[in-house]
């Protein structure tokens, strides 16, 4: 969240001044910490989460996989199909 904030504003203010102001307001972050975070590769969990989000969105918007106007179906269908349980089956 802090890194995203810095990314959003660094072109206007620069990384070092943003880090200094954040640290003054009880959000301690050093510029070196920001740069280290940006250089670090995504974790296996982050990669898996990103892939799962794409699959859930694909299933959610594909009406052939059972999505209906029912709010409950809009939540259960993507999770069931993403877990390999097939298409939506009413309870």
C-alpha positions, 0 to 999 in steps of 0.5 A: 500500500505504501509502495503503491502510494510512492509509485503514484506520486514519485514522478511529481515529488520524488521517492526521497521526499515522499519517504521523508514525509511519510516517516515524519507522519508515523509511516517509517519507510526508507528510500532504500527499503522502497527500492529493495521492495521494487527489485524483489521478484514476486513471491510464489503466493503473489503469482498464484493469487494473480492467476486465481484472480484472472480465473475467477474473473473469467468464470464470473463473467462467462454466462455459459459457466452458470453465472446468473443474476442471483447474487449467491451464484455470482459468488459461488460459481467462480469458486466452484469452477476455479476449484475444479468442481464443475459448473453451478448447481443450485442447492 
